[in-house]
Amino acid sequence: MNKIKVEINPDRVLGKRSELIYGQFIEHFHRQIYGGIFDPGHPLSDSEGFRTDVMH
């Protein structure tokens, strides 16, 4: 078996990462979208109909 050595240098920064790369998977299944994150008639929905209690 080959051995591999990995060294991490926290002082060597190549650049910043985008905050937009983090997310989650959601699809049109049951009530994940309509009645879930999108519900224009819900009291906690914003002006575009997205639920503010389940989205950031």
N, C-alpha and C positions, 0 to 999 in steps of 0.2 A: 504494500500500500504506500502511495506517495504521501508525503507530509507537506502541508502548505502553511506558510507563516504570513499572517496579516498584521500590519501595523497601521494604527489610526493616529493621525496627528491632528488634534482638534484646533491647533493654531493655523493650519493651512486651510484657508477658505477659498473655494473656487468661485463662489458667487452665491446669490440669494435664491431661494426657491420661491416659487409663486404660491400664495395662499389659495389660489384657485384650483390647485391640483387635488385638493382634498374634497371628497364628495361622497355620494352614496348611490347605490343602484335602486332605481324605482321603475316599475313598469305598470302598464294598464292591466292590473289584476285585482279583482274584487273591487274594493273601494280605496285603493292606495292613492289614486289621483283625484278623481271626482268623488267628493264626499270625504276625502282624506286631506291631502295637502291643498287641494283647490276646492273651495266651497264658498261661492260668492254670497250666499245667504246666511252664512254663519256669523254670529256676533263677534267672533275673534278674527274675522278675515280683514285683510287690508283693502285698500282702494282697488286693487287689481284682482281680488278674490282669493288670494293665498292666505292660508291659515297661519297667523302669527304665533300660535301656541305650539305648532309642530315644525316650523321652519325658522331658521336664523337669518 
